[in-house]
């Protein structure tokens, strides 16, 4: 679908709604088309049933109120802390407890198995904990030596 005149707002219950020329759509979900490879490009607004209502190829170039609403809706939906350093791993066999520094602070999580570390590209990984929380390693070669050494045991 192409970009159109729209208004994205939250209703009294905190649910997102989309006003288009065709009418008001309740319970919409805003998602990134390429959340890892190109997070600032291409956003889709989906109906509660999962049908695309609006395609935004350049969300950062929207007028200020629209851009702010889209970014707020994305932030409310997304939670993927970025690992900046691996401080400690309890064991090189799984399950193991990892102590890491993320862009959201220090945390610990349990890695159930090596299959929970997925390579997205030559330098990007996603690590899923026992609760399904996904942690992003955006640039593996840019991590410090200690972190890379610990990760090498699992890759």
Buried (B, 14 or more C-beta within 10 A) or exposed (E): EEEEEBEBEEEEEEEBBBEBEEEEBEBBBBBBBEBEEEBEBBBBBBBEEEEEBBBBEEBEEBEEEBBEBBBBBBEEEEEBBBBBBBEEBEEEEBEBBBBBBBEEEEBEBBBBEEEBBEEEEEEBBBBBBEEEEEBBBBEBEEBEEEBBEBBEEBE
